[in-house]
Amino acid sequence: QVQLVESGGGLVQAGGSLRLSCAASGSIFSFSTMGWYRQAPGKQREFVARMSSGGSTTYADVVKGRFTISRDNAKNTVALHMNSLKPEDTAVYYCKAVRAIQAYWGQGTQVTVSS
């Protein structure tokens, strides 16, 4: 059973930074991709960033240049470094991991950006 646990969310002022972390219950080597999604109130969940097992990264246009995804294989974690945060970045952020055809999700962590 794969478990993903997010942490690092909180309240920050516009222009500030936060670092989210996603800890996997086992080795992250088995995941073809790991990434982050977010869901704002009243909106659908949307893609934020992903990293393949080979290290290639993809970002949503709205976060490109502000967010960076990284991984620590030794600690089985994937992080999302968020800079220059905007009020519209306010959402619950979810970690996602994909192994073969199976996708796993964490419970989410709240990020609130005040203006």
Secondary structure, DSSP 8 states (H G I E B T S, - for coil): ---EEEE--EEEETT--EEEEEEESS-GGG-SEEEEEEE-TTS--EEEEEEETTS-EEE-TTTTTTEEEEEETTTTEEEEEE-S--GGG-EEEEEEEEETTEEEE---EEEEEE-
